[in-house]
Amino acid sequence: MASTFRPLILRSSHRPSSSRLCTRCQLQAHPRSSFSTTPRPATRLRQTMFRWLNGPGAAFRDPLPGSTNYINAYDRDGRLIRLRKRAQDPSTADSDAGAQQDPDANPNPNPLDVNIADGGKPIPREQSDDLMPFPMNRKFRSLPVLSDELRDEIFSRVVEAGQSVRAVSADLGVEMRRVGAVVRLKSIEQQWEAEGRRLATPYARAVMSMLPQTPYSQSPTGPRTVHESINDLPVHGATTVQLFHPVSESRQFTRTDAGHAFSSNLLPAEKRIPHPEMVELTKCAMENRGRDDIVRALRDKLEKDEEDQLRREREERGQKERSIKKVRTERWEFRFEDVNAENAGRKGLGARYGVPPQDRKKGQVKIPTRMD
C-alpha cells in the first residue's frame, strides 16, 4: 500500500521586527504617520515666563527715561516701590518735589532724581535698595559713573583752561587718577574723530542710560558736584605690621611721632592724603568763613604748592646738570657723571652684570601690574 508524504506546517505567532521589513511593508503596517502639526502644550515654566512678561515684566519693556531699571526697584506686581512708598507717606513726596522745583537749587539736576511720571509728578530719588541689579546679591550696589557733561567739563578745565589736576579734582569731587584717565580717553576720542574713525556712540549711549550718573552742577549757590571720596588715606607698607611703641604719659604723642615710629621717612596722615590743602579749608569752615573766602584760600594754596613744586624741579634739574661733565667734539657730545657703586642700589649701575634677566625666570610676572 503506497503511502503519501504530507509536509508538516506549523503556525507561529512570531512576526519579523519592523527593522527587517522594507519601507513599503512599514507603511502598510503603520498606515498613520506618527508626526503631528499640533503644537505641544506649554510647560509650566513657559507659562510662568509669559505670564510674568505680560504682567509685572511689562514695566521693563519701556524703561524710565534717564533712570536705572533694575528688578529690585519694583514689587511683584510690577509697581515702582518708590511711588508706592510716596503714596503711603506723602510728606516725603512734598520734600522731594520741593527740592526739585527750586530753580536756584540745581539748574542741571541729576536725571535720576527728576523723572517725570504719568500725571506730571516727579518720581522720588533712587535709594540704595533701588540700585541692586542682581536680586540674589544684595550686597552689590551699582555705583554712579561720570556723566558726559562732567567729563567734558573736566577735559575743558585741564586741557583748555590749563588748570592743574589737583585743583580740578578738589573742585569737582573726582579723584585725581580718574581725572587723568578722563583727559587721556577724551584726547584719544578727539584723535580718532580727527582720523575719521567710527565711534560706538549708540552703544555708549545705551550703556549710560542703564547706569546711575553723577551730573555736573553749574550753579555757584547750588549743591556742589561730588562724585566720590577724593581724600582717602593710602595704606603705606610700613604700617601693615603690628607695633608696640612705649610712650611716656607726660609726652605729647602726635601723628608725626606715630609716623616716625613706623618709619623714619613716613609723613603724618594730614600730609600723605591726596589733598592736604583741604585740611586748611576745613579749618576755614570751622571759623565760619564764607564760601568765597574758602575757594580763594584753596586757589591760593594750590598756586603756592604748584610754585613750590616747580621750584624744586628746577633746582633738581639744575643740580643734575651741574653734576654732569660734558665734552663736545665735532660730531658727538660725551657726558660723564660720577656714580658711587655702593649707592647705586639693586637696579643701579652694574646691578645686572653676571645675573640673568628676571623675565627669563619661571614664575615671574611678565605683564605690567601698574601704570605710572
Sequence and secondary structure as in RCSB ss.txt:
>XXXX:A:sequence
MASTFRPLILRSSHRPSSSRLCTRCQLQAHPRSSFSTTPRPATRLRQTMFRWLNGPGAAFRDPLPGSTNYINAYD
RDGRLIRLRKRAQDPSTADSDAGAQQDPDANPNPNPLDVNIADGGKPIPREQSDDLMPFPMNRKFRSLPVLSDEL
RDEIFSRVVEAGQSVRAVSADLGVEMRRVGAVVRLKSIEQQWEAEGRRLATPYARAVMSMLPQTPYSQSPTGPRT
VHESINDLPVHGATTVQLFHPVSESRQFTRTDAGHAFSSNLLPAEKRIPHPEMVELTKCAMENRGRDDIVRALRD
KLEKDEEDQLRREREERGQKERSIKKVRTERWEFRFEDVNAENAGRKGLGARYGVPPQDRKKGQVKIPTRMD
>XXXX:A:secstr
                 GGGS HHHHHHH  S S   S     HHHHHHHHHHHTGGGGGTS  TTS   GGGB 
TTS BHHHHHHHH HHHHHHHHHHHH TTT SS  TTT  B TTS B     GGGG S TT TT     EE HHH
HHHHHIIIIIS   HHHHHHHHT  HHHHHHHHHHHHHHHHHHHHT    HHHHHHHHHHS EE     SSS   
  S        GGGGS       TTS   HHHHHHHH TT   HHHHSS THHHHHHHHHHTT  HHHHHHHHHH
HHHHHHHHHHHHHHHHHHHHHHHEEEEE SS EEEEE   GGGS TTSTTSSTTS  GGGSTT   S     
